[in-house]
Amino acid sequence: MERKALHKDGPVFSRIVVGAWRWNIATETVEQLIHKALDVGMTTFDHADIYGDHSNEEIFGRVLKQDPGLRQKMEIVSKCGIKFPSAKRPESWVKHYNTSKEHIVWSAENSLKMLGTDRLDLLLIHRPDPLLDPERVAEAFSSLRQSGKVLHFGVSNFTPPQFEMLQSYLPFPLVTNQLEISITHHSPLFDGHVDVLMKHRVAPMAWSPLGGGSLLGQHLEQIFSKAPAYQATPAQLSLAWLLRHPASIFPVIGTTKPERVAESAKATDMHLDIQDWFEMLKAVQGREMP
């Protein structure tokens, strides 16, 4: 599978990223998913401190502990900043955001502990925080970078002005903004979210690239009418639609089935004709381009 940099000074990731948000499952199954992903060239794994009620990083870490050599074959992403009531976090009584310097550093260090690794390849602020103090975030990022605990930084779900505001406080680049992008949620391609990333030569990461499964559950035969011609499944065609965009979108798939991992990997071998790309868009929008 192709590997590409998120930014000229950023990490090099597999073009399709494996999301671990559903991986609150048996350690043996997570081990199978990791090996299948690596076998098909998916080397990048996307986590967050809160996934699986703060459990998924620890489960993933058990696999790495059993086979430490796996860590050198992969890149690990995690996120921080969301807090919610949980037996594992009894200090929280309401869902809220915390992007203080202290919490960012603590969360990154805790992720390292749970994952059983000495570094994160990329750390993201999970959601834009109305109380975010960019100077304190910059201090946290700089401290983690200087210590070697986190190699690169980015954000998730930030608007273009929020992205540029935080970037203005940093002496190094934010290397991505992880956004919801799919053929059924394509507004970021038109409303400036992706444009501002291209302006900064930053590649987006796309969460829910299959529309949360809706692409496979709805009657969208017209969208996938081209699938037989490409000898592709609807999921592969949907991923290929994102990969065709010049912003170098990195889809983050979410599955607990090794066979779906292998299926998704084949999307990187497809190249949609420009008219097929627009025909799929027309099917979703229900109208011609203006």
Steps between C-alpha positions, in 0.01 A plus 500: 500500500610854427641695791498876501589793726219700660721809462852553365619513864245247624476125548476251215182290535328225304239654269227312687513523878353237733271650764487329840192674642293177489780283634363445850512131414703192581875547494531204263272671247696825524816301437344348187392845377847645553671218313251511213545877469878474491482212253308719250715808557284693743762610750322790671261451794267769631409513871359744755533499876121464540437215255331198656437695821876557535577132430600460137853637530568255783370204297717604205794536739461139616563384144811718473624369833465141377687583178715814550636480145162607363552857619781558251267400214229755573407861569266585788263795518305599809274785608426684821280773640157337550390407851174338607351325805649153536589261776856525368494881528294566815608865516277583200129554563414665167632453149743781428827586330836558663784635287708635786875447482485269800227279356654474153835392646335262747277347233790448257711338771208280606446392139867402482456297818183327376647427157832386644707719273749781542354731235190602310554574134212748506284657772177684417276732697177300467245785485522880489472627857328836562740548793810405299795724585735478200804610699453216748437249222819617329691453826364147539581406141849647523572317825383165363693554177821595677480190720446277197174366641296635207656548157225698323178685582167574341134558573166335437164657409643854496351767275739675257529812723561284808771307315676817384468666841674214680760469224592865546620425856722206405861507375441170315216384275173338592519205263131411464140576589298181539152572362184308421518457122324247279304498178183556704666764721696691240439857622864537621605483134291811426482710817868587548603226744710312246598814308678654798691176559611500137604863546734387779608185308343285772320173421163436667413179676140386445307332778183307414608474134213259428240730652479303823390193306211686336661456159459128532155512659315748278359434155766691312525277196566795270809598700647157463391429144865529399613234748478206254706691243771552760453149640456667838274476801298804609741555789801494268333740258412737785859504623632543146271804463680665794845389388440661159491849654820708451511590871645151567225403742592218739183297576477353851303177480321355802444125499539201728520251212839405351338426163369857483852629563626298204207614285565866577868476412418420139342844456847650469548310174200673340501829312156643427437666168418867553150461353429197721604711800254774407228251412523355851480852643196574285327188629543619860410864436210416273600767248754591239794720582403869457 
